[in-house]
Amino acid sequence: MSSIFSRDYAAELPVLAHGSGVYIHDADGKAYLDGMGSAGVVGIGHGRTEIYRALAEAGNTVTFAYTATFSHPWQEKLASSILSVAPEEMKAVYFVSGGSEANETALKLARQYHLDRGEPQRHKIISRWQSYHGVTIATLSLSGRTSWRTPYTPYLLPVIHIAPPYEYRCAYCRDNGGCTLDCADELERAINLEGPETVAAFFAETIVGTTASGLVPHKDYYKRVREICDRYGVLFVADEVLAGYGRTGKPFAISDWGVAPDMITCGKAIGSGYAPLGAVLVNDRITEFFREGRRRFVHGFTFSGHPASCFIGQQVFDIMSREGLFTRPAEIGQYLATRLRQLQQRHACIGDVRGKGLYAGVEFVANRATREPFPTEKAFTSRLVTMMRERGVIVGGGVPGANFGMGGDHIQITPPYIVTEEEIDIIVDTLDEVITALT
């Protein structure tokens, strides 16, 4: 009997033995193709033992340092490396241990920035429904994932939520033949209804995560968001914990929209699972305000800028740079998208195929013409994910409720950046087999 307090006592999980490339092997000798990239974390692939050899060789130069007392060369070096591939407006990096901490940090930094500038009334935050920003109480408050919010509703902060850029199910777009950008304009309406002088920041996943897997906004969406935020003095925070750090084929996904946010939060692929690591990239305006005023940010985690995590993050950066992995997902991702669209032609239950690079989302429907979702009791997604796993392929089951809380089945396909066309074929062919069995 395990001594671990389980995430889910209804699930019996295999025990990991080792990983190699895009495969995870369990203690019984079974291999699983990691089409989920272990929750979108693993970019450089499993089993890169050179990372830990480098850490061992570095010895006590990577000793722990509490970063309120010492800086250390590994966070300095990694920060410079990340900024070298980030939008040029980003000027500083605040390291944390993961995505939830990154968004919590950005939330507090937005508040203190306005407070220190003499605008204490700016405290309200706007985010979107069908979003996910983390599992702490503050970041769950930001999130628009209703199924995860419900148990903790009494504790949640009063964050304002607006419609996501969900063209497949958008009431604004339904009768207009495509995106109208009304979902972006809803941000301006929310700001005005709340009082522009009271709004501190707008948080958005650049590409929507597992609450509605793989939603890619219209090409002008973030330009409109940036204009609205600038008009009312609201900070724009781009959450790239899942979609960033190369997954779309750019070091940061927001670059495809040609705008710069005030902060970018990242995690997952920044450490590729080899260490707990996340970061907040801060733009020049905010950075210089704190630097020139010699201000103290009233915040900090014990393990912020953890030396071993930053050292490993630098090894991940070096591997990605050397092997072209910041850009490879754009090329190989086209093959994944093509195979999934071919599959859509074979199966009427595939309503929507979306995403960018090596982040693909597939939404399933009971009726393609009406876009009616499967009944919740059918448990379509969980059955599909289980059957895929039984066949040795892991995909991510999207959180129920993509259809604005009224059902909705979808999966996330986010393999490591080193995935080959042959391995993508295995993922898609297995998905084909399972859908056939389910329908």
Buried (B, 14 or more C-beta within 10 A) or exposed (E): EEEEEEEEEEEEEEEEEEBEBBBBBBEEEEEBBBBBBBBBBBBBBBBBEEBEEBBEEBEEEBEEBEBEEEEBEBBEBBBEBBBEBBBEBBBBBBBBBBBBBBBBBBBBBBBBBBBBEEBEEBBBBBBBBBBBBBBBEBBBBBBBBBEBBEEEEEEBBEBBBBBBBBBBBBEBBEEEEEBBBBBBBBBBEBBEEEEBEEBBBBBBBBBBBBBBBBBBBBEBBBBBBBEBBEEBBBBBBBBBBBBBBBBBBBBBBBBBBEBBBBBBBBBBBBBBBBBBBBBBBBBBEBBEBBEEEEEEBEBBBEBBBBBBBBBBBBBBBBBBBEEEBBBBBBEBBEBBBEBBEEBBEEBBBBBBBBBBBBBBBBBBBBEBEEBBBBEEEBBBBEBBBBBBBEBBBBBBBBBBBBBBBEBBBBBBBBBBBBBEEEBBEBBBBBBBBBBEEBE
